[in-house]
Amino acid sequence: MIRRDFLRTSSFTMLAAAARSALGNSAPLHIGSAWYMQKRRFVDLPIARVAYVEFGHGPAALFIHGYPLNGYQWRGALERLHSYRRCIAPDLMSLGYTEVPAGQRITSQFQVEMLAAFLDKLKVRDVDLVGNDSGGLVSQLFLAKYPQRVRSLLLTNCDVDENNPPTRVLPLIDLAKKGLFAEKVIVPQLADKTQARSLQGLGSVFSYPERLQDETIDTYFRPVVASSTRMSQLNEYLVALGTNDLVAVRKDLQAWKGAARMVWGVKDPIFGVQWAEWLDRTLPNSRGIRRIQDAKLFFPEEMPDIIAEEAKQLWNA
C-alpha cells in the first residue's frame, strides 16, 4: 500500500511538472532579486559594459526601463512573456549595473547608440519595443533612428513631444545640475526604506508604494550610488533628460508604419493621458489607448498582467 501510494504520488508530481512545462505562461516562474542577479549577463562595448537579463526564445522583445530604475522593473513581464518572446531587459547607461567608462557622455541619444550596438552584439536584427518613463523617450528616439529595427511599439507613461522634460521633473534636474540629485535624493532613500516608500520618495510614482520591498529599493538604488563616479553619471543623465529631444522626431513617428499601442496610468501627474492621445493621433498604425484608472507612472512593474495582455495582443495583431 505504501509503495503504491508513493508511486501514485510520484507519477502525479511528474505529470504536474510536465504540465507546467507545457503550459509555460500559465504557471510563471517568480522572478526575484536573487534570480535576477544569477541571470545577469554583460556585453562589452566601447561605449559601455551593458548589464542585461534575457529570458525565453523566439523573436526578440526589448524592454526599456525608466529613471532611476533598471531592467529589474520588467521582471513581471519577463515571467509572463518568456513563452512568447526572447525577452531582453538591459540596464541603461548610468543606471543599474551597466558600467560606463569615465569621460563617456551619457544622453538619450547615446543610449540609443548603445542599444543598437548592444543588439548587434547579441545578433538581434529587430525587436518588439516596450518602454516606460524615460525608457519610452529612448524607445521613440530608437524608432526614429532605426525604424526598420522595430516591429511593434508598446508605450506606457513617458515623455512625449513637448512634454519633454515634464514640468514636475525640473526641480530634480536643477538638483542634478548642481551635482546633488544622487546625494540628496537617492542616498537618503537607500538608508531609510520608509522614506523611499513615502509620497516624498520613490513611492510617489507607484500606485501601491506600501508594496515596495526592501530588496527592490536596494536593487534600484544601491548600484547607482556605489561610487562617486556612479553618482556623477546618474546626475549627468538626469541633466541630459532636461533637453527636449522629441519634437525633432515628430515626422519620423508620423512616417513609421508599425503597430503601436499605448497603455497609460491615469493617476500619473507627470505624464498626462493627453500625451497618449497625441501618440495615438501621430502614429499611423496606432491600435489605440488603454487607460488604467488607478495607475501611476511605474504601474508596469506593479501590474505586469496588463503589460503581458497588451503585449500579446499587439504582437499577434
ChimeraX attribute file (.defattr): number of C-alpha atoms within 10 A of each C-alpha:
attribute: neighborCount
match mode: 1-to-1
recipient: residues
	/A:1	6
	/A:2	7
	/A:3	8
	/A:4	9
	/A:5	10
	/A:6	11
	/A:7	12
	/A:8	11
	/A:9	12
	/A:10	12
	/A:11	12
	/A:12	12
	/A:13	12
	/A:14	11
	/A:15	12
	/A:16	12
	/A:17	12
	/A:18	12
	/A:19	13
	/A:20	14
	/A:21	13
	/A:22	12
	/A:23	12
	/A:24	17
	/A:25	16
	/A:26	13
	/A:27	13
	/A:28	17
	/A:29	14
	/A:30	11
	/A:31	15
	/A:32	13
	/A:33	14
	/A:34	9
	/A:35	13
	/A:36	17
	/A:37	12
	/A:38	9
	/A:39	12
	/A:40	15
	/A:41	15
	/A:42	17
	/A:43	16
	/A:44	14
	/A:45	13
	/A:46	10
	/A:47	19
	/A:48	22
	/A:49	20
	/A:50	22
	/A:51	22
	/A:52	23
	/A:53	22
	/A:54	21
	/A:55	17
	/A:56	17
	/A:57	14
	/A:58	11
	/A:59	15
	/A:60	23
	/A:61	30
	/A:62	23
	/A:63	26
	/A:64	27
	/A:65	29
	/A:66	23
	/A:67	18
	/A:68	20
	/A:69	22
	/A:70	28
	/A:71	25
	/A:72	25
	/A:73	25
	/A:74	26
	/A:75	23
	/A:76	22
	/A:77	24
	/A:78	30
	/A:79	23
	/A:80	23
	/A:81	26
	/A:82	23
	/A:83	19
	/A:84	20
	/A:85	22
	/A:86	20
	/A:87	26
	/A:88	22
	/A:89	26
	/A:90	28
	/A:91	26
	/A:92	32
	/A:93	29
	/A:94	28
	/A:95	28
	/A:96	27
	/A:97	24
	/A:98	21
	/A:99	20
	/A:100	22
	/A:101	13
	/A:102	10
	/A:103	7
	/A:104	13
	/A:105	17
	/A:106	22
	/A:107	21
	/A:108	25
	/A:109	16
	/A:110	16
	/A:111	23
	/A:112	21
	/A:113	15
	/A:114	20
	/A:115	21
	/A:116	19
	/A:117	19
	/A:118	22
	/A:119	18
	/A:120	12
	/A:121	12
	/A:122	10
	/A:123	9
	/A:124	15
	/A:125	13
	/A:126	20
	/A:127	22
	/A:128	24
	/A:129	25
	/A:130	24
	/A:131	24
	/A:132	29
	/A:133	24
	/A:134	24
	/A:135	26
	/A:136	25
	/A:137	27
	/A:138	28
	/A:139	28
	/A:140	28
	/A:141	23
	/A:142	21
	/A:143	22
	/A:144	22
	/A:145	15
	/A:146	14
	/A:147	19
	/A:148	14
	/A:149	17
	/A:150	21
	/A:151	19
	/A:152	25
	/A:153	27
	/A:154	24
	/A:155	26
	/A:156	28
	/A:157	31
	/A:158	30
	/A:159	27
	/A:160	26
	/A:161	19
	/A:162	13
	/A:163	16
	/A:164	20
	/A:165	24
	/A:166	18
	/A:167	11
	/A:168	11
	/A:169	14
	/A:170	15
	/A:171	11
	/A:172	18
	/A:173	22
	/A:174	16
	/A:175	18
	/A:176	26
	/A:177	16
	/A:178	10
	/A:179	18
	/A:180	17
	/A:181	23
	/A:182	24
	/A:183	17
	/A:184	13
	/A:185	17
	/A:186	21
	/A:187	18
	/A:188	14
	/A:189	21
	/A:190	19
	/A:191	13
	/A:192	11
	/A:193	19
	/A:194	15
	/A:195	15
	/A:196	24
	/A:197	23
	/A:198	16
	/A:199	12
	/A:200	12
	/A:201	18
	/A:202	20
	/A:203	20
	/A:204	17
	/A:205	21
	/A:206	24
	/A:207	20
	/A:208	16
	/A:209	18
	/A:210	12
	/A:211	12
	/A:212	17
	/A:213	12
	/A:214	14
	/A:215	14
	/A:216	16
	/A:217	17
	/A:218	15
	/A:219	22
	/A:220	22
	/A:221	22
	/A:222	18
	/A:223	18
	/A:224	27
	/A:225	21
	/A:226	11
	/A:227	11
	/A:228	12
	/A:229	15
	/A:230	20
	/A:231	23
	/A:232	19
	/A:233	27
	/A:234	24
	/A:235	27
	/A:236	20
	/A:237	22
	/A:238	27
	/A:239	22
	/A:240	19
	/A:241	23
	/A:242	20
	/A:243	12
	/A:244	18
	/A:245	22
	/A:246	20
	/A:247	12
	/A:248	13
	/A:249	16
	/A:250	16
	/A:251	12
	/A:252	17
	/A:253	20
	/A:254	15
	/A:255	15
	/A:256	18
	/A:257	15
	/A:258	18
	/A:259	20
	/A:260	25
	/A:261	25
	/A:262	23
	/A:263	22
	/A:264	29
	/A:265	25
	/A:266	19
	/A:267	19
	/A:268	21
	/A:269	13
	/A:270	19
	/A:271	26
	/A:272	20
	/A:273	24
	/A:274	12
	/A:275	19
	/A:276	26
	/A:277	14
	/A:278	12
	/A:279	23
	/A:280	18
	/A:281	13
	/A:282	17
	/A:283	23
	/A:284	16
	/A:285	17
	/A:286	19
	/A:287	15
	/A:288	17
	/A:289	18
	/A:290	17
	/A:291	16
	/A:292	16
	/A:293	11
	/A:294	12
	/A:295	21
	/A:296	23
	/A:297	25
	/A:298	26
	/A:299	25
	/A:300	27
	/A:301	20
	/A:302	20
	/A:303	15
	/A:304	20
	/A:305	16
	/A:306	16
	/A:307	23
	/A:308	20
	/A:309	13
	/A:310	17
	/A:311	23
	/A:312	14
	/A:313	10
	/A:314	17
	/A:315	17
	/A:316	7
	/A:317	9
